[in-house]
């Protein structure tokens, strides 16, 4: 910003207009950045629900299942 202030005195009309347009574009992009990203409010999430408090139990069942499969593979190869 300091460069913009220091160069104001020596600018032509074209340079001044271009600088004004660029500043307007920067402000417009900053406004667009505040808009939602389209993920949280998308159709993809419609009809889904949050994980319940029993998620840890399903994780344990999955780990035990994988352990049984590995155990059976080791027994079958021996």
C-alpha positions in Angstrom: 0.0 0.0 0.0 2.9 2.4 0.7 3.9 2.1 -3.0 0.4 3.1 -4.1 0.5 6.2 -1.9 4.0 7.3 -2.9 3.2 6.9 -6.7 0.0 8.8 -6.7 1.8 12.1 -7.4 3.4 10.9 -10.6 0.6 8.8 -12.1 -1.1 9.4 -15.4 -4.9 9.1 -15.8 -4.5 5.6 -17.3 -2.3 4.5 -14.4 -4.8 5.9 -11.9 -7.7 4.1 -13.7 -5.9 0.8 -13.8 -5.0 1.1 -10.1 -8.6 1.8 -9.2 -9.8 -1.2 -11.3 -7.3 -3.5 -9.6 -8.3 -2.4 -6.2 -12.0 -3.0 -7.0 -11.1 -6.5 -8.2 -9.2 -7.2 -5.0 -12.2 -6.1 -2.9 -14.6 -8.2 -5.1 -12.4 -11.3 -4.6 -12.3 -10.7 -0.9 -16.1 -10.6 -0.8 -16.3 -13.9 -2.8 -13.9 -15.6 -0.3 -16.5 -15.1 2.4 -19.1 -17.1 0.5 -19.7 -20.8 1.5 -17.5 -23.3 -0.3 -20.4 -25.4 -1.5 -19.5 -28.5 0.4 -21.3 -28.0 3.7 -24.5 -26.9 2.0 -24.4 -29.2 -1.0 -26.9 -31.9 -2.0 -24.2 -34.5 -1.1 -24.8 -34.1 2.6 -28.6 -34.2 2.3 -30.0 -37.3 4.1 -26.9 -38.0 6.1 -26.6 -38.0 9.8 -23.7 -37.5 12.2 -21.8 -40.4 13.8 -23.5 -41.7 16.9 -21.8 -42.4 20.2 -21.4 -46.1 19.3 -18.8 -45.4 16.6 -16.1 -46.7 18.9 -17.9 -50.1 19.2 -18.0 -50.4 15.4 -14.3 -49.6 15.3 -13.5 -52.3 17.8 -15.7 -54.8 15.8 -13.9 -53.9 12.6 -10.4 -54.3 14.2 -11.5 -57.7 15.7 -12.8 -58.8 12.3 -9.5 -57.9 10.6 -7.6 -59.7 13.3 -9.7 -62.9 12.8 -9.1 -62.8 9.0 -5.3 -62.4 9.6 -5.4 -65.2 12.1 -7.2 -67.5 9.7 -4.8 -66.6 6.8 -1.8 -67.4 9.0 -3.3 -70.8 10.1 -4.2 -71.7 6.6 -0.7 -71.1 5.3 1.0 -73.1 8.0 
